[in-house]
Amino acid sequence: MRFVIDDDARTLIESIADFFERRGDARSIADASTGSGAADRQRWNALCELGVPVLRLPEPDGLGMGLLEASAVAERFGAVLLPEPATAALVLAPVWAAHPAGAKKLDDLCTGSLITTLSVFDSATVSPAGEVTGRIRIVDGGSGDTVALLARDEYTRGEVLVILDRSELDRSGNGLPLDPTRPVAGADLAGAEPLDILRLTPGQANRIRHEVAVLSAAELVGSMQQVLDETVEFVTNRTQFGRPIGSFQAVKHQLADVYAMTEQARALVRHAAIAVDDGAADAAELVGSVARWVPRSAIAACETAVHLHGAMGFSWEVDVHLHLRRALVARSELARFEPATNPGQLAQAG
């Protein structure tokens, strides 16, 4: 297994981090969280220009990186609570590139002309006549132009990737979403007409689910690192009883626990990413562990951060509570993940 992220990938990661910092995205996303939750097209186009969608495409058309590098990039998305479905682009680009009918979709994705969200943990079906039925949950409920979802094909008994126009979906959602930076919407598929249907092998469908789980967890790792950094800075500057509260042993121990959880989560996510790329026999088991353990760790880390911020932790002046909200939604989403029962399917899809 290759655990080292090369210099090219590190350069890209640093470029993305610098991009977010120059724009002040971490603060602007938090400030905009009480708004509509709509995608920022300018930010999305800039991320496309940086090469995010082509990261996993083979050279010379792409950057030739793997799921390990993609997970490290996804950490940067989680650190700023990125609303746009960038991880969906990291998963979909290789799918479009490998499919005979995917050229136009790949071009739209990579140029930023279309924002596509991805729903892979729901139960949807496609009839022999091409009718889609079911109800799905769309994370990034305020973003995107189209939705790509995994569905069961009643004719072949296999799975397909269905592309739907978001504007035609009968969507419903809470007026006050738990995570205002990335709202979740429910959508009834009855009567929805697919823009396209791509047939997949069992290995391809399972790999898509595994990649989504890994990259979603990687975003949480970035979120954990961010709240750790913010909390360390806060307790260093906040004084009580004539000294910084970070100098008290009880505070130090809690931050040490958050640090340990963050590093353990990062190691598990990256191990799973490599296993999926390599088609390892234990890939499904590792991804299942990621889906169960990382969200719980992220929630624990964020709850500690909120606690150590005191009353400020619940206020809109700091964003640690937004990271907690993101982790709670992610736990609900990843709880629906079911690893492939046949580990060899991932190797076949690679």
Buried (B, 14 or more C-beta within 10 A) or exposed (E): EEEEBEEEBEEBBEEBBEBBEEBEBBEBBBEBBEEEBEBBEEBBBBBBEBBBBBBBBEEEEBBBBBBBBBBBBBBBBBBBBBBBBBBBBBBBBBBBBEBEEBEEBBEBBBEBEBBBBBBBBBEBBBEEEEBBBBBBBBBBBBBBBBBBBBBBBBEEEBBBBBBBEBEEBEBEBEEEBBBBBBBBBBBBBEEBEBBBBBBBEBBBBBBBBBBBBBBBBBBBBBBBBBBBEBBBEBBEEBEEEEEBBBEBEEBEEBBEEBBEBBBBBBEBBBBBBBBBBBBBEEBBBBBBBBBBBBBBBBBBBBBBBBEBBBEBBEEEEBBBBBBBBBBBBBBBBBEBBEBBEEBEBBBBBE
